[in-house]
Amino acid sequence: MKITKLLLILVITLGGGISLAASAATGETARLHEAQSVKHEGFGVLKDIRAEKVKIAHEPIPGLAWPAMTMWLELRGTQTKGIRVGDSVRFELQQEDGKAWVISRIERRR
């Protein structure tokens, strides 16, 4: 009888641990997905335009802890129509597949 109760307690305890671990993993996945969908705003000067990327000298981007720098960034689903090298721009960055940051929107800053 005591062994049966002990086994029952053991099964319940282990089952709860597995449930908590699965819940934690699901929560972590949700947090990663949320972080990927977060967009960060940046301001800078357009230095060069190529087929699917732009070179921008941008101001610091506090949300990413990025200092001011000049860098190439890829474009995703955005148009550079009406924007020329030398223009001040406002852009939005979004992380793609948890890896590279890409520009999801760019516009001339007025």
N, C-alpha and C positions, 0 to 999 in steps of 0.2 A: 504494500500500500504506500509506504513512504517513498519507495523507488518510483512508483507511478507518479506521485505528486512531484517528485524531484525532476523526473523526465518532462512532465508537463510544463513546469516552470522554466526549464532549460529551453524547450521548444518555443515557448512564448517569448522568452528573452532574446533568443537568436533571431526569431522572426521579426521582432521589433527592430533589432539592429540592422537587419537587411532592409527593412522598410525605411528606416532613417537614412541609411546610406543611399538608397535609391532616390529618396526625396532630396537629399543634399546634392546629388549629381544632377537632378532635374533643375534645381534652383541655380546651380552653376551654369548650366547650359542656357537658361533663360537670361542670366546676367550677361553672358558673353554675347548672346544675340542682341540684347538691348544695347550693349556697348558698341556693337558694330553698326547699329542703326542711328547712333548719335551723330549729329552733324556739328562741325566746328566752323565758325566763321573766321575768315582771314581777309586782310587788306594788303595790297601791295602794288607793284608796278610790273606790267607785263614786259618781259625782256625778249621773248622769242615765241613763235608759234610754229609747231610742226603738225603733222597729220592728226595725231590723237593725243598730243601732249603740249604743255606750255611750260615756259621757264618764267618763274615769278620771283622777284625780289620782294619778299613779304616782311611785314612787321611781326613782332612776337605774337605767337598764338598761345595764350595762357592756358586754355583748356587742354592742350597737348603738351604743355611745358616746353614748347619749341621757341628758341630764341629767333631773332630776326636773321634771315638768311636768304640766299638765292638758290633755288632748286627747280628741278624738272618734276612736274606732276602730270600724271595721265588724266585724260578727260573721260567721263562716262556720261552718256546721254545728255550732253550739253552742247551748246552752240557758241562759237566765238564770233559769230556774225556781228559786225559793227564794232568790234574791238580790235585795236591795232597795237603794235609794239609801241611802248612808251606810255600807253594809257594807264591811269590809276584804275585798279579793279577791286571788286569785292567778290569773294568766292566762298563756297562751302565745301568742306572736306568731309568725306565719309570713308570709313575703313571697309575694305573689300576682302571678304573671306578671312577676316581676322589677321590680315597681313598688311598689304600696301594701302596707303591713304591715297584716294583719288578725288579729283574735283567733280562734284556732282552738279555744280551750278557756278557760273561765272558771269559777271556783268560789269559794264563800265561804271566806275564810281563818279558821281557828279558832284 
